[in-house]
Amino acid sequence: MEVLVFSTSVKEPRQVSRVKTLLTKIPTIAQWNFDLEDCDNILRIEANGLSPRFIESLLQKAGITCRELEY
């Protein structure tokens, strides 16, 4: 299992709901969560064989800024 960490522009629960709709359709994602208390509005994803670029592109198409963070 791989953990991917992203900085996002998500700040509100309605935006989290929009992302939920996108992420729940991806079968390789085991878990995901947001930390909206963090200044980068962190999205963490646990998945197998998922490209960070795919997630960035998926969220950007939905109007959400998303950038992978190195940790």
Buried (B, 14 or more C-beta within 10 A) or exposed (E): EEEBBBBBBBEEEEBBEBBEEBBEEBEEBEEBEBEBEEEBBBBBBBBEEBEBEEBBEBBEEEEBEBEBBEE
